[in-house]
């Protein structure tokens, strides 16, 4: 979206109420599109093509152009929905510990800042102490 000066304008997110407790109150997750694995998901990703009967009467070169339309055909399979589900879970689970409105996230940022001031390598923190830190546990 651009304004009158052809500059990008940041849109306000549309926050959606979450059903799962871990997702509630997390603006990163609440701003994501709702999870849908029903018939509407099929309609969103399905690419149909239109073939008219009069196209059969076209000259061969024109018919070959119409045949190229088949490249646009996309029929979602079960594997596509499995992939959608997996990616959706990974994104949402990854955002749980990045909830910048939670106290544990704020505490982790202060701890990392203190380590940086002490010149402690951050990677070693995550490998040792950070593995036991509540904010660092993903599962």
N, C-alpha and C positions, 0 to 999 in steps of 0.2 A: 504494500500500500504506500502511495506517495502523496505528498501534499502539493499545493499550488506551485511550489518552487522545485518540483521534481526531486524532493529529498525523501528518503525513507522515513516513515513515521512508525514508531513502535506501537503495536496494538496491545491493549490490555488483555491479559489472559482471561479465559472463561473457566473459572474454577467449578469443578463438579464435586458434589458430595460423594464421599466414598463409603462403601459398605464394609470393607475389611478394616479392622481396627488399626493395623499397622500403617495403613495409608491415610487415615483421618488426620487432619491438621498438618499435612505435609504439602505445602504449596507446589512443590515440584511435581508430585504425583497428581494432585488435584487439577493441575493445568493440562494434564495429558488427555487425549481423547478417551472416551469410555471404551471399555473392553466389549467387543461384540463378536460373537462367533456364531451368529444365527444367520437367517436368510438375508438380513441387511448387509452383512459382511460380504456375502457372495455378490450382491448387487453392486457393492462399491468397487470390487476389484475385477469383476467380470467385464471382458471386452467383447462385445458382439459386433458382427459385421452385417451390413445390409447388402443383399444380392437381389437385384431386380430381374424379372424374367426377360425384359427387353434387352438386357445386356448380352444375352445369348445370340442376338442378331447383329451385334457389333462386328466390325472388321477385326481380323485376327490380332492386329497390333493393339487395338483398344481393349479387346478381351483379355489380352495378356496383362494390360495395366490393371484391369479389374481383379485379375487373379492375385496380383500383388497384395491386394487387400487382406488376403488370408494371413499375411504376416502379422496383422493387427489382432487376430483372433486369440483370445485368452480365456480358457475355461479352467477355473480354479479346481485343483484336486485336493485330496485329503492331506497330502504332504504340505501344501501351501498353508492350510489352517494350522497344522502342527508347527510349522515355522513361525507363523504369526503369533501363536500362543507362546512359544519359547522366547521369542524376542520381547514380547510384552512382559513376560515374567522377569526376564533379565533386566529390563529397563526399570521396572517398578521396584524390584528387590534392590537394585543398585541405588535407587534414590532414597530408600528407607534410611540409610545411615548418613545421607547428605541433607537431612532436614535442617536447614539453617535456622529454624525457629525453635529447635530443641536445645535444652540445657547441655545435654551430653555432647552435641556438636560444638557448641560454644566452648565447653571445657577442653575438648580435643584441640581446637584451634589455639587456645592459650598455651596448652602443653607443647604443641608444635612450635609456636612462636618462641617459647622459652628455650626449647632445644636448639632452635636456630641461633638464638643469641649466644648460647653456650658452644656453638660450632659442633654440635653432635650431628652425625650423619643421620638423616631422617629414615633412610632405608633400614638401618640397624635398629632404630626405635620400633618400626613396624615388625621386624623379624623377632625381636625379643620382647620388650615390654608391651608394645602395641598389640600383640596377639591376644593378650589377656584383657585389653581395654574394651569396655562394653561397646564403645562407638565403632570399634574396628571389626567386631564380629559381624559377618554378613549373614550367616545361617544359624 
